């Protein structure tokens, strides 16, 4: 599988690509894609690293695994392709942005516009079999994406990590909180949001306030 990613990421992750586990992982993914419908499309598996730049990464949002419905996943966590109905979690993200910043609810659920501003939209697992949530977990993706988080923690300074929900919060142990900022809340899924664990977290205004304090440009959410 040819990995098409931005050059700065390629340089940082080359060592992981050469690890034996990664070869096994890619073989598993190739086999799954040859036998079953899987998401995202093959060319979009590494989209999070294609549409962002390691040196310009200012914010990291961590998801669990891709959407498993037809046409939804595009390789960026919580993001969907143009023209696709917004999944419930994304609806709640946009509602919170509207409440927090007054930004109108957008027509497009494609978050590539965030990626291009320095937001790494990272799923812990980068692929999934159709209609089977979690089907590609524990095959090696988590080792790879944990290495990405640790690399950012070690090599960068002042990155804002947004950890939404119990799964993402477990990644806090990989992050040097003395060098970076960690904002945690409930997950934007309806189950969590409707219990009061999501709405009102103001993560988007808080992120921009932190970026401004560090002299960095803010994100146009």
HELIX and SHEET records of a PDB file:
HELIX    1   1 UNK A    7  UNK A   17  1                                  11    
HELIX    2   2 UNK A   20  UNK A   35  1                                  16    
HELIX    3   3 UNK A   42  UNK A   44  5                                   3    
HELIX    4   4 UNK A   47  UNK A   50  1                                   4    
HELIX    5   5 UNK A   54  UNK A   56  5                                   3    
HELIX    6   6 UNK A   88  UNK A  101  1                                  14    
HELIX    7   7 UNK A  112  UNK A  115  1                                   4    
HELIX    8   8 UNK A  141  UNK A  155  1                                  15    
HELIX    9   9 UNK A  165  UNK A  169  1                                   5    
HELIX   10  10 UNK A  170  UNK A  174  5                                   5    
HELIX   11  11 UNK A  190  UNK A  193  1                                   4    
HELIX   12  12 UNK A  203  UNK A  213  1                                  11    
SHEET    1   A 2 UNK A  38  UNK A  39  0                                        
SHEET    2   A 2 UNK A 128  UNK A 129 -1                                        
SHEET    1   B 4 UNK A 119  UNK A 125  0                                        
SHEET    2   B 4 UNK A  59  UNK A  65  1                                        
SHEET    3   B 4 UNK A 160  UNK A 164  1                                        
SHEET    4   B 4 UNK A 181  UNK A 185  1                                        
END                                                                             
